[in-house]
Amino acid sequence: MPKFNKSEADRVQILMAVYRVEEKDTDIVVTFNIPLSAVDGGAVAGDNLAKLQSDFDAFVKSFKIVDFDLFA
């Protein structure tokens, strides 16, 4: 479904990681939304798509919480 009064919907790849923080009874959700086709021409393809996927993988592998006081 198109958003923001656009004539057609963009095609988007969504990368998602969910981290369960049992000590605080909460979840952290991280998403990268990558436009694959966009009416405004802002699509990502080729090497740029591979770079974003690599960046997401690096983020997921390196993510850590250093201050649990951020959570209520």
mmJSON file of the N, C-alpha and C atoms, coordinates in Angstrom:
{"data_MODEL":{"atom_site":{
"group_PDB":["ATOM","ATOM","ATOM","ATOM","ATOM","ATOM","ATOM","ATOM","ATOM","ATOM","ATOM","ATOM","ATOM","ATOM","ATOM","ATOM","ATOM","ATOM","ATOM","ATOM","ATOM","ATOM","ATOM","ATOM","ATOM","ATOM","ATOM","ATOM","ATOM","ATOM","ATOM","ATOM","ATOM","ATOM","ATOM","ATOM","ATOM","ATOM","ATOM","ATOM","ATOM","ATOM","ATOM","ATOM","ATOM","ATOM","ATOM","ATOM","ATOM","ATOM","ATOM","ATOM","ATOM","ATOM","ATOM","ATOM","ATOM","ATOM","ATOM","ATOM","ATOM","ATOM","ATOM","ATOM","ATOM","ATOM","ATOM","ATOM","ATOM","ATOM","ATOM","ATOM","ATOM","ATOM","ATOM","ATOM","ATOM","ATOM","ATOM","ATOM","ATOM","ATOM","ATOM","ATOM","ATOM","ATOM","ATOM","ATOM","ATOM","ATOM","ATOM","ATOM","ATOM","ATOM","ATOM","ATOM","ATOM","ATOM","ATOM","ATOM","ATOM","ATOM","ATOM","ATOM","ATOM","ATOM","ATOM","ATOM","ATOM","ATOM","ATOM","ATOM","ATOM","ATOM","ATOM","ATOM","ATOM","ATOM","ATOM","ATOM","ATOM","ATOM","ATOM","ATOM","ATOM","ATOM","ATOM","ATOM","ATOM","ATOM","ATOM","ATOM","ATOM","ATOM","ATOM","ATOM","ATOM","ATOM","ATOM","ATOM","ATOM","ATOM","ATOM","ATOM","ATOM","ATOM","ATOM","ATOM","ATOM","ATOM","ATOM","ATOM","ATOM","ATOM","ATOM","ATOM","ATOM","ATOM","ATOM","ATOM","ATOM","ATOM","ATOM","ATOM","ATOM","ATOM","ATOM","ATOM","ATOM","ATOM","ATOM","ATOM","ATOM","ATOM","ATOM","ATOM","ATOM","ATOM","ATOM","ATOM","ATOM","ATOM","ATOM","ATOM","ATOM","ATOM","ATOM","ATOM","ATOM","ATOM","ATOM","ATOM","ATOM","ATOM","ATOM","ATOM","ATOM","ATOM","ATOM","ATOM","ATOM","ATOM","ATOM","ATOM","ATOM","ATOM","ATOM","ATOM","ATOM","ATOM","ATOM","ATOM","ATOM","ATOM","ATOM","ATOM"],
"id":[1,2,3,4,5,6,7,8,9,10,11,12,13,14,15,16,17,18,19,20,21,22,23,24,25,26,27,28,29,30,31,32,33,34,35,36,37,38,39,40,41,42,43,44,45,46,47,48,49,50,51,52,53,54,55,56,57,58,59,60,61,62,63,64,65,66,67,68,69,70,71,72,73,74,75,76,77,78,79,80,81,82,83,84,85,86,87,88,89,90,91,92,93,94,95,96,97,98,99,100,101,102,103,104,105,106,107,108,109,110,111,112,113,114,115,116,117,118,119,120,121,122,123,124,125,126,127,128,129,130,131,132,133,134,135,136,137,138,139,140,141,142,143,144,145,146,147,148,149,150,151,152,153,154,155,156,157,158,159,160,161,162,163,164,165,166,167,168,169,170,171,172,173,174,175,176,177,178,179,180,181,182,183,184,185,186,187,188,189,190,191,192,193,194,195,196,197,198,199,200,201,202,203,204,205,206,207,208,209,210,211,212,213,214,215,216],
"type_symbol":["N","C","C","N","C","C","N","C","C","N","C","C","N","C","C","N","C","C","N","C","C","N","C","C","N","C","C","N","C","C","N","C","C","N","C","C","N","C","C","N","C","C","N","C","C","N","C","C","N","C","C","N","C","C","N","C","C","N","C","C","N","C","C","N","C","C","N","C","C","N","C","C","N","C","C","N","C","C","N","C","C","N","C","C","N","C","C","N","C","C","N","C","C","N","C","C","N","C","C","N","C","C","N","C","C","N","C","C","N","C","C","N","C","C","N","C","C","N","C","C","N","C","C","N","C","C","N","C","C","N","C","C","N","C","C","N","C","C","N","C","C","N","C","C","N","C","C","N","C","C","N","C","C","N","C","C","N","C","C","N","C","C","N","C","C","N","C","C","N","C","C","N","C","C","N","C","C","N","C","C","N","C","C","N","C","C","N","C","C","N","C","C","N","C","C","N","C","C","N","C","C","N","C","C","N","C","C","N","C","C","N","C","C","N","C","C"],
"label_atom_id":["N","CA","C","N","CA","C","N","CA","C","N","CA","C","N","CA","C","N","CA","C","N","CA","C","N","CA","C","N","CA","C","N","CA","C","N","CA","C","N","CA","C","N","CA","C","N","CA","C","N","CA","C","N","CA","C","N","CA","C","N","CA","C","N","CA","C","N","CA","C","N","CA","C","N","CA","C","N","CA","C","N","CA","C","N","CA","C","N","CA","C","N","CA","C","N","CA","C","N","CA","C","N","CA","C","N","CA","C","N","CA","C","N","CA","C","N","CA","C","N","CA","C","N","CA","C","N","CA","C","N","CA","C","N","CA","C","N","CA","C","N","CA","C","N","CA","C","N","CA","C","N","CA","C","N","CA","C","N","CA","C","N","CA","C","N","CA","C","N","CA","C","N","CA","C","N","CA","C","N","CA","C","N","CA","C","N","CA","C","N","CA","C","N","CA","C","N","CA","C","N","CA","C","N","CA","C","N","CA","C","N","CA","C","N","CA","C","N","CA","C","N","CA","C","N","CA","C","N","CA","C","N","CA","C","N","CA","C","N","CA","C","N","CA","C","N","CA","C","N","CA","C"],
"label_alt_id":[null,null,null,null,null,null,null,null,null,null,null,null,null,null,null,null,null,null,null,null,null,null,null,null,null,null,null,null,null,null,null,null,null,null,null,null,null,null,null,null,null,null,null,null,null,null,null,null,null,null,null,null,null,null,null,null,null,null,null,null,null,null,null,null,null,null,null,null,null,null,null,null,null,null,null,null,null,null,null,null,null,null,null,null,null,null,null,null,null,null,null,null,null,null,null,null,null,null,null,null,null,null,null,null,null,null,null,null,null,null,null,null,null,null,null,null,null,null,null,null,null,null,null,null,null,null,null,null,null,null,null,null,null,null,null,null,null,null,null,null,null,null,null,null,null,null,null,null,null,null,null,null,null,null,null,null,null,null,null,null,null,null,null,null,null,null,null,null,null,null,null,null,null,null,null,null,null,null,null,null,null,null,null,null,null,null,null,null,null,null,null,null,null,null,null,null,null,null,null,null,null,null,null,null,null,null,null,null,null,null,null,null,null,null,null,null],
"label_comp_id":["MET","MET","MET","PRO","PRO","PRO","LYS","LYS","LYS","PHE","PHE","PHE","ASN","ASN","ASN","LYS","LYS","LYS","SER","SER","SER","GLU","GLU","GLU","ALA","ALA","ALA","ASP","ASP","ASP","ARG","ARG","ARG","VAL","VAL","VAL","GLN","GLN","GLN","ILE","ILE","ILE","LEU","LEU","LEU","MET","MET","MET","ALA","ALA","ALA","VAL","VAL","VAL","TYR","TYR","TYR","ARG","ARG","ARG","VAL","VAL","VAL","GLU","GLU","GLU","GLU","GLU","GLU","LYS","LYS","LYS","ASP","ASP","ASP","THR","THR","THR","ASP","ASP","ASP","ILE","ILE","ILE","VAL","VAL","VAL","VAL","VAL","VAL","THR","THR","THR","PHE","PHE","PHE","ASN","ASN","ASN","ILE","ILE","ILE","PRO","PRO","PRO","LEU","LEU","LEU","SER","SER","SER","ALA","ALA","ALA","VAL","VAL","VAL","ASP","ASP","ASP","GLY","GLY","GLY","GLY","GLY","GLY","ALA","ALA","ALA","VAL","VAL","VAL","ALA","ALA","ALA","GLY","GLY","GLY","ASP","ASP","ASP","ASN","ASN","ASN","LEU","LEU","LEU","ALA","ALA","ALA","LYS","LYS","LYS","LEU","LEU","LEU","GLN","GLN","GLN","SER","SER","SER","ASP","ASP","ASP","PHE","PHE","PHE","ASP","ASP","ASP","ALA","ALA","ALA","PHE","PHE","PHE","VAL","VAL","VAL","LYS","LYS","LYS","SER","SER","SER","PHE","PHE","PHE","LYS","LYS","LYS","ILE","ILE","ILE","VAL","VAL","VAL","ASP","ASP","ASP","PHE","PHE","PHE","ASP","ASP","ASP","LEU","LEU","LEU","PHE","PHE","PHE","ALA","ALA","ALA"],
"label_asym_id":["A","A","A","A","A","A","A","A","A","A","A","A","A","A","A","A","A","A","A","A","A","A","A","A","A","A","A","A","A","A","A","A","A","A","A","A","A","A","A","A","A","A","A","A","A","A","A","A","A","A","A","A","A","A","A","A","A","A","A","A","A","A","A","A","A","A","A","A","A","A","A","A","A","A","A","A","A","A","A","A","A","A","A","A","A","A","A","A","A","A","A","A","A","A","A","A","A","A","A","A","A","A","A","A","A","A","A","A","A","A","A","A","A","A","A","A","A","A","A","A","A","A","A","A","A","A","A","A","A","A","A","A","A","A","A","A","A","A","A","A","A","A","A","A","A","A","A","A","A","A","A","A","A","A","A","A","A","A","A","A","A","A","A","A","A","A","A","A","A","A","A","A","A","A","A","A","A","A","A","A","A","A","A","A","A","A","A","A","A","A","A","A","A","A","A","A","A","A","A","A","A","A","A","A","A","A","A","A","A","A","A","A","A","A","A","A"],
"label_entity_id":["1","1","1","1","1","1","1","1","1","1","1","1","1","1","1","1","1","1","1","1","1","1","1","1","1","1","1","1","1","1","1","1","1","1","1","1","1","1","1","1","1","1","1","1","1","1","1","1","1","1","1","1","1","1","1","1","1","1","1","1","1","1","1","1","1","1","1","1","1","1","1","1","1","1","1","1","1","1","1","1","1","1","1","1","1","1","1","1","1","1","1","1","1","1","1","1","1","1","1","1","1","1","1","1","1","1","1","1","1","1","1","1","1","1","1","1","1","1","1","1","1","1","1","1","1","1","1","1","1","1","1","1","1","1","1","1","1","1","1","1","1","1","1","1","1","1","1","1","1","1","1","1","1","1","1","1","1","1","1","1","1","1","1","1","1","1","1","1","1","1","1","1","1","1","1","1","1","1","1","1","1","1","1","1","1","1","1","1","1","1","1","1","1","1","1","1","1","1","1","1","1","1","1","1","1","1","1","1","1","1","1","1","1","1","1","1"],
"label_seq_id":[1,1,1,2,2,2,3,3,3,4,4,4,5,5,5,6,6,6,7,7,7,8,8,8,9,9,9,10,10,10,11,11,11,12,12,12,13,13,13,14,14,14,15,15,15,16,16,16,17,17,17,18,18,18,19,19,19,20,20,20,21,21,21,22,22,22,23,23,23,24,24,24,25,25,25,26,26,26,27,27,27,28,28,28,29,29,29,30,30,30,31,31,31,32,32,32,33,33,33,34,34,34,35,35,35,36,36,36,37,37,37,38,38,38,39,39,39,40,40,40,41,41,41,42,42,42,43,43,43,44,44,44,45,45,45,46,46,46,47,47,47,48,48,48,49,49,49,50,50,50,51,51,51,52,52,52,53,53,53,54,54,54,55,55,55,56,56,56,57,57,57,58,58,58,59,59,59,60,60,60,61,61,61,62,62,62,63,63,63,64,64,64,65,65,65,66,66,66,67,67,67,68,68,68,69,69,69,70,70,70,71,71,71,72,72,72],
"pdbx_PDB_ins_code":[null,null,null,null,null,null,null,null,null,null,null,null,null,null,null,null,null,null,null,null,null,null,null,null,null,null,null,null,null,null,null,null,null,null,null,null,null,null,null,null,null,null,null,null,null,null,null,null,null,null,null,null,null,null,null,null,null,null,null,null,null,null,null,null,null,null,null,null,null,null,null,null,null,null,null,null,null,null,null,null,null,null,null,null,null,null,null,null,null,null,null,null,null,null,null,null,null,null,null,null,null,null,null,null,null,null,null,null,null,null,null,null,null,null,null,null,null,null,null,null,null,null,null,null,null,null,null,null,null,null,null,null,null,null,null,null,null,null,null,null,null,null,null,null,null,null,null,null,null,null,null,null,null,null,null,null,null,null,null,null,null,null,null,null,null,null,null,null,null,null,null,null,null,null,null,null,null,null,null,null,null,null,null,null,null,null,null,null,null,null,null,null,null,null,null,null,null,null,null,null,null,null,null,null,null,null,null,null,null,null,null,null,null,null,null,null],
"Cartn_x":[0.843,0.0,0.896,0.678,1.476,1.309,2.395,2.372,2.605,2.276,2.558,2.01,0.806,0.118,0.893,1.742,2.46,1.532,1.832,0.979,1.191,2.374,2.61,3.515,3.435,4.192,5.66,6.537,7.942,8.107,9.146,9.492,10.659,10.516,11.498,11.91,13.225,13.741,13.944,13.448,13.563,14.459,15.54,16.421,16.097,15.913,15.48,16.242,16.589,17.165,16.389,16.1,15.394,16.29,16.531,17.34,16.438,16.434,15.66,16.56,16.118,16.849,16.081,16.408,15.639,15.712,16.878,17.036,16.06,15.624,14.714,13.341,13.124,11.85,11.398,12.314,12.016,12.747,12.379,13.043,13.576,14.663,15.188,15.067,14.454,14.277,15.057,15.899,16.684,16.266,15.944,15.6,16.383,16.749,17.265,16.204,15.682,14.702,15.407,15.537,16.31,15.365,15.243,14.368,14.983,14.257,14.726,14.197,13.019,12.49,11.687,11.845,11.19,10.759,9.579,9.037,9.948,10.549,11.398,12.83,13.121,14.445,15.464,15.046,15.969,16.272,16.192,16.407,17.887,18.14,19.491,19.641,20.775,20.997,22.473,22.751,24.118,25.02,26.205,27.208,26.7,25.859,25.331,24.419,23.644,22.781,23.625,24.642,25.539,26.234,26.61,27.262,26.311,25.051,24.079,23.821,23.746,23.55,24.764,25.959,27.175,27.212,26.789,26.731,25.757,24.617,23.637,24.226,24.864,25.483,26.528,27.334,28.356,27.702,26.624,25.912,25.383,24.716,24.099,25.159,26.302,27.359,28.038,28.05,28.794,27.916,26.601,25.709,25.858,25.994,25.98,25.477,24.841,24.325,25.387,25.8,26.828,26.251,25.019,24.398,22.953,22.749,21.402,20.497,21.062,20.243,19.41,19.642,18.825,17.39,17.208,15.907,15.268,13.969,13.259,13.227],
"Cartn_y":[-1.173,0.0,1.245,2.168,3.396,4.252,4.913,5.824,7.249,8.174,9.591,10.087,9.638,10.065,9.766,8.736,8.338,7.505,7.495,6.772,5.26,4.812,3.379,3.119,1.893,1.521,1.28,1.655,1.298,-0.163,-0.796,-2.158,-2.048,-2.641,-2.465,-3.815,-3.983,-5.163,-4.762,-5.58,-5.278,-6.321,-5.847,-6.712,-6.442,-7.499,-7.31,-8.235,-7.687,-8.473,-8.135,-9.164,-8.972,-9.509,-8.662,-9.037,-9.071,-10.183,-10.31,-9.911,-8.953,-8.513,-9.057,-10.276,-10.954,-10.231,-9.641,-8.954,-7.793,-7.221,-6.074,-6.41,-7.678,-8.135,-7.271,-7.102,-6.274,-6.818,-6.323,-6.675,-5.411,-5.574,-4.505,-4.989,-4.182,-4.535,-3.532,-4.066,-3.244,-3.599,-2.601,-2.866,-1.947,-2.48,-1.704,-1.825,-0.735,-0.721,-0.243,-1.117,-0.835,-0.728,0.46,0.607,-0.07,-1.035,-1.74,-1.093,-0.492,0.322,1.434,2.634,3.782,4.774,5.311,6.287,7.506,7.883,9.076,8.805,7.567,7.24,6.914,6.753,6.502,5.038,4.211,2.774,2.449,1.33,0.822,-0.463,-0.641,-1.846,-2.192,-3.365,-3.8,-3.798,-3.176,-3.141,-2.417,-1.402,-0.671,-1.562,-2.413,-3.342,-4.339,-4.875,-5.812,-5.141,-3.879,-3.13,-2.946,-2.603,-2.441,-3.762,-4.846,-6.15,-6.517,-6.2,-6.445,-5.575,-4.313,-3.419,-3.95,-4.45,-5.017,-6.23,-7.115,-8.297,-7.895,-6.891,-6.416,-5.836,-5.078,-4.51,-5.611,-6.598,-7.685,-8.441,-8.673,-9.432,-8.629,-7.31,-6.489,-5.798,-5.864,-5.151,-5.665,-4.744,-5.117,-3.939,-4.255,-3.231,-2.975,-1.729,-1.402,-0.719,-0.239,0.438,-0.037,-1.013,-1.559,-0.575,0.495,1.505,2.313,2.155,2.825,2.292,1.101,0.449,0.657,0.917,1.143,-0.107],
"Cartn_z":[0.0,0.0,0.0,-0.901,-0.97,0.286,0.647,1.787,1.309,2.148,1.911,0.575,0.214,-1.014,-2.289,-2.273,-3.485,-4.361,-5.656,-6.595,-6.545,-6.14,-6.015,-4.811,-4.31,-3.108,-3.446,-2.527,-2.638,-2.249,-2.76,-2.356,-1.382,-0.193,0.87,1.429,1.618,2.317,3.774,4.69,6.11,6.763,7.371,8.15,9.615,10.409,11.787,12.736,13.892,14.984,16.252,17.044,18.31,19.423,20.404,21.558,22.787,23.487,24.715,25.88,26.688,27.867,29.073,29.465,30.506,31.838,32.154,33.433,33.6,32.494,32.521,31.943,31.602,31.057,29.874,28.921,27.745,26.521,25.381,24.123,23.47,22.728,21.879,20.442,19.603,18.198,17.35,16.468,15.555,14.138,13.326,11.93,11.005,9.876,8.762,7.671,7.19,6.103,4.844,3.874,2.669,1.476,0.887,-0.288,-1.516,-2.083,-3.277,-4.549,-4.459,-5.548,-4.898,-5.406,-4.782,-5.851,-5.675,-6.617,-6.708,-5.572,-5.557,-6.019,-6.444,-6.96,-5.887,-4.648,-3.554,-3.308,-4.323,-4.163,-4.001,-3.345,-3.123,-3.926,-4.583,-5.384,-5.43,-5.956,-6.228,-5.013,-5.188,-4.133,-2.893,-3.072,-1.917,-1.079,-1.725,-1.001,-0.215,-0.839,-0.158,1.022,0.871,1.962,3.133,2.863,3.939,4.665,3.922,4.554,5.411,4.92,5.685,6.95,6.827,7.988,9.034,8.588,9.513,10.232,9.489,10.099,11.137,10.817,11.753,13.002,12.82,13.959,14.865,14.264,15.032,15.837,15.233,15.91,17.016,16.895,17.854,18.896,18.755,19.668,21.093,22.029,23.435,24.252,25.338,26.239,27.29,27.431,28.408,29.642,29.561,30.701,30.849,31.707,31.919,32.668,33.216,33.886,32.909,31.615,30.603,30.613,31.181,31.205,32.569,32.579,33.846,34.693],
"occupancy":[1.0,1.0,1.0,1.0,1.0,1.0,1.0,1.0,1.0,1.0,1.0,1.0,1.0,1.0,1.0,1.0,1.0,1.0,1.0,1.0,1.0,1.0,1.0,1.0,1.0,1.0,1.0,1.0,1.0,1.0,1.0,1.0,1.0,1.0,1.0,1.0,1.0,1.0,1.0,1.0,1.0,1.0,1.0,1.0,1.0,1.0,1.0,1.0,1.0,1.0,1.0,1.0,1.0,1.0,1.0,1.0,1.0,1.0,1.0,1.0,1.0,1.0,1.0,1.0,1.0,1.0,1.0,1.0,1.0,1.0,1.0,1.0,1.0,1.0,1.0,1.0,1.0,1.0,1.0,1.0,1.0,1.0,1.0,1.0,1.0,1.0,1.0,1.0,1.0,1.0,1.0,1.0,1.0,1.0,1.0,1.0,1.0,1.0,1.0,1.0,1.0,1.0,1.0,1.0,1.0,1.0,1.0,1.0,1.0,1.0,1.0,1.0,1.0,1.0,1.0,1.0,1.0,1.0,1.0,1.0,1.0,1.0,1.0,1.0,1.0,1.0,1.0,1.0,1.0,1.0,1.0,1.0,1.0,1.0,1.0,1.0,1.0,1.0,1.0,1.0,1.0,1.0,1.0,1.0,1.0,1.0,1.0,1.0,1.0,1.0,1.0,1.0,1.0,1.0,1.0,1.0,1.0,1.0,1.0,1.0,1.0,1.0,1.0,1.0,1.0,1.0,1.0,1.0,1.0,1.0,1.0,1.0,1.0,1.0,1.0,1.0,1.0,1.0,1.0,1.0,1.0,1.0,1.0,1.0,1.0,1.0,1.0,1.0,1.0,1.0,1.0,1.0,1.0,1.0,1.0,1.0,1.0,1.0,1.0,1.0,1.0,1.0,1.0,1.0,1.0,1.0,1.0,1.0,1.0,1.0,1.0,1.0,1.0,1.0,1.0,1.0],
"B_iso_or_equiv":[0.0,0.0,0.0,0.0,0.0,0.0,0.0,0.0,0.0,0.0,0.0,0.0,0.0,0.0,0.0,0.0,0.0,0.0,0.0,0.0,0.0,0.0,0.0,0.0,0.0,0.0,0.0,0.0,0.0,0.0,0.0,0.0,0.0,0.0,0.0,0.0,0.0,0.0,0.0,0.0,0.0,0.0,0.0,0.0,0.0,0.0,0.0,0.0,0.0,0.0,0.0,0.0,0.0,0.0,0.0,0.0,0.0,0.0,0.0,0.0,0.0,0.0,0.0,0.0,0.0,0.0,0.0,0.0,0.0,0.0,0.0,0.0,0.0,0.0,0.0,0.0,0.0,0.0,0.0,0.0,0.0,0.0,0.0,0.0,0.0,0.0,0.0,0.0,0.0,0.0,0.0,0.0,0.0,0.0,0.0,0.0,0.0,0.0,0.0,0.0,0.0,0.0,0.0,0.0,0.0,0.0,0.0,0.0,0.0,0.0,0.0,0.0,0.0,0.0,0.0,0.0,0.0,0.0,0.0,0.0,0.0,0.0,0.0,0.0,0.0,0.0,0.0,0.0,0.0,0.0,0.0,0.0,0.0,0.0,0.0,0.0,0.0,0.0,0.0,0.0,0.0,0.0,0.0,0.0,0.0,0.0,0.0,0.0,0.0,0.0,0.0,0.0,0.0,0.0,0.0,0.0,0.0,0.0,0.0,0.0,0.0,0.0,0.0,0.0,0.0,0.0,0.0,0.0,0.0,0.0,0.0,0.0,0.0,0.0,0.0,0.0,0.0,0.0,0.0,0.0,0.0,0.0,0.0,0.0,0.0,0.0,0.0,0.0,0.0,0.0,0.0,0.0,0.0,0.0,0.0,0.0,0.0,0.0,0.0,0.0,0.0,0.0,0.0,0.0,0.0,0.0,0.0,0.0,0.0,0.0,0.0,0.0,0.0,0.0,0.0,0.0],
"pdbx_formal_charge":[null,null,null,null,null,null,null,null,null,null,null,null,null,null,null,null,null,null,null,null,null,null,null,null,null,null,null,null,null,null,null,null,null,null,null,null,null,null,null,null,null,null,null,null,null,null,null,null,null,null,null,null,null,null,null,null,null,null,null,null,null,null,null,null,null,null,null,null,null,null,null,null,null,null,null,null,null,null,null,null,null,null,null,null,null,null,null,null,null,null,null,null,null,null,null,null,null,null,null,null,null,null,null,null,null,null,null,null,null,null,null,null,null,null,null,null,null,null,null,null,null,null,null,null,null,null,null,null,null,null,null,null,null,null,null,null,null,null,null,null,null,null,null,null,null,null,null,null,null,null,null,null,null,null,null,null,null,null,null,null,null,null,null,null,null,null,null,null,null,null,null,null,null,null,null,null,null,null,null,null,null,null,null,null,null,null,null,null,null,null,null,null,null,null,null,null,null,null,null,null,null,null,null,null,null,null,null,null,null,null,null,null,null,null,null,null],
"auth_seq_id":[1,1,1,2,2,2,3,3,3,4,4,4,5,5,5,6,6,6,7,7,7,8,8,8,9,9,9,10,10,10,11,11,11,12,12,12,13,13,13,14,14,14,15,15,15,16,16,16,17,17,17,18,18,18,19,19,19,20,20,20,21,21,21,22,22,22,23,23,23,24,24,24,25,25,25,26,26,26,27,27,27,28,28,28,29,29,29,30,30,30,31,31,31,32,32,32,33,33,33,34,34,34,35,35,35,36,36,36,37,37,37,38,38,38,39,39,39,40,40,40,41,41,41,42,42,42,43,43,43,44,44,44,45,45,45,46,46,46,47,47,47,48,48,48,49,49,49,50,50,50,51,51,51,52,52,52,53,53,53,54,54,54,55,55,55,56,56,56,57,57,57,58,58,58,59,59,59,60,60,60,61,61,61,62,62,62,63,63,63,64,64,64,65,65,65,66,66,66,67,67,67,68,68,68,69,69,69,70,70,70,71,71,71,72,72,72],
"auth_comp_id":["MET","MET","MET","PRO","PRO","PRO","LYS","LYS","LYS","PHE","PHE","PHE","ASN","ASN","ASN","LYS","LYS","LYS","SER","SER","SER","GLU","GLU","GLU","ALA","ALA","ALA","ASP","ASP","ASP","ARG","ARG","ARG","VAL","VAL","VAL","GLN","GLN","GLN","ILE","ILE","ILE","LEU","LEU","LEU","MET","MET","MET","ALA","ALA","ALA","VAL","VAL","VAL","TYR","TYR","TYR","ARG","ARG","ARG","VAL","VAL","VAL","GLU","GLU","GLU","GLU","GLU","GLU","LYS","LYS","LYS","ASP","ASP","ASP","THR","THR","THR","ASP","ASP","ASP","ILE","ILE","ILE","VAL","VAL","VAL","VAL","VAL","VAL","THR","THR","THR","PHE","PHE","PHE","ASN","ASN","ASN","ILE","ILE","ILE","PRO","PRO","PRO","LEU","LEU","LEU","SER","SER","SER","ALA","ALA","ALA","VAL","VAL","VAL","ASP","ASP","ASP","GLY","GLY","GLY","GLY","GLY","GLY","ALA","ALA","ALA","VAL","VAL","VAL","ALA","ALA","ALA","GLY","GLY","GLY","ASP","ASP","ASP","ASN","ASN","ASN","LEU","LEU","LEU","ALA","ALA","ALA","LYS","LYS","LYS","LEU","LEU","LEU","GLN","GLN","GLN","SER","SER","SER","ASP","ASP","ASP","PHE","PHE","PHE","ASP","ASP","ASP","ALA","ALA","ALA","PHE","PHE","PHE","VAL","VAL","VAL","LYS","LYS","LYS","SER","SER","SER","PHE","PHE","PHE","LYS","LYS","LYS","ILE","ILE","ILE","VAL","VAL","VAL","ASP","ASP","ASP","PHE","PHE","PHE","ASP","ASP","ASP","LEU","LEU","LEU","PHE","PHE","PHE","ALA","ALA","ALA"],
"auth_asym_id":["A","A","A","A","A","A","A","A","A","A","A","A","A","A","A","A","A","A","A","A","A","A","A","A","A","A","A","A","A","A","A","A","A","A","A","A","A","A","A","A","A","A","A","A","A","A","A","A","A","A","A","A","A","A","A","A","A","A","A","A","A","A","A","A","A","A","A","A","A","A","A","A","A","A","A","A","A","A","A","A","A","A","A","A","A","A","A","A","A","A","A","A","A","A","A","A","A","A","A","A","A","A","A","A","A","A","A","A","A","A","A","A","A","A","A","A","A","A","A","A","A","A","A","A","A","A","A","A","A","A","A","A","A","A","A","A","A","A","A","A","A","A","A","A","A","A","A","A","A","A","A","A","A","A","A","A","A","A","A","A","A","A","A","A","A","A","A","A","A","A","A","A","A","A","A","A","A","A","A","A","A","A","A","A","A","A","A","A","A","A","A","A","A","A","A","A","A","A","A","A","A","A","A","A","A","A","A","A","A","A","A","A","A","A","A","A"],
"auth_atom_id":["N","CA","C","N","CA","C","N","CA","C","N","CA","C","N","CA","C","N","CA","C","N","CA","C","N","CA","C","N","CA","C","N","CA","C","N","CA","C","N","CA","C","N","CA","C","N","CA","C","N","CA","C","N","CA","C","N","CA","C","N","CA","C","N","CA","C","N","CA","C","N","CA","C","N","CA","C","N","CA","C","N","CA","C","N","CA","C","N","CA","C","N","CA","C","N","CA","C","N","CA","C","N","CA","C","N","CA","C","N","CA","C","N","CA","C","N","CA","C","N","CA","C","N","CA","C","N","CA","C","N","CA","C","N","CA","C","N","CA","C","N","CA","C","N","CA","C","N","CA","C","N","CA","C","N","CA","C","N","CA","C","N","CA","C","N","CA","C","N","CA","C","N","CA","C","N","CA","C","N","CA","C","N","CA","C","N","CA","C","N","CA","C","N","CA","C","N","CA","C","N","CA","C","N","CA","C","N","CA","C","N","CA","C","N","CA","C","N","CA","C","N","CA","C","N","CA","C","N","CA","C","N","CA","C","N","CA","C","N","CA","C","N","CA","C","N","CA","C","N","CA","C"],
"pdbx_PDB_model_num":[1,1,1,1,1,1,1,1,1,1,1,1,1,1,1,1,1,1,1,1,1,1,1,1,1,1,1,1,1,1,1,1,1,1,1,1,1,1,1,1,1,1,1,1,1,1,1,1,1,1,1,1,1,1,1,1,1,1,1,1,1,1,1,1,1,1,1,1,1,1,1,1,1,1,1,1,1,1,1,1,1,1,1,1,1,1,1,1,1,1,1,1,1,1,1,1,1,1,1,1,1,1,1,1,1,1,1,1,1,1,1,1,1,1,1,1,1,1,1,1,1,1,1,1,1,1,1,1,1,1,1,1,1,1,1,1,1,1,1,1,1,1,1,1,1,1,1,1,1,1,1,1,1,1,1,1,1,1,1,1,1,1,1,1,1,1,1,1,1,1,1,1,1,1,1,1,1,1,1,1,1,1,1,1,1,1,1,1,1,1,1,1,1,1,1,1,1,1,1,1,1,1,1,1,1,1,1,1,1,1,1,1,1,1,1,1]
}}}
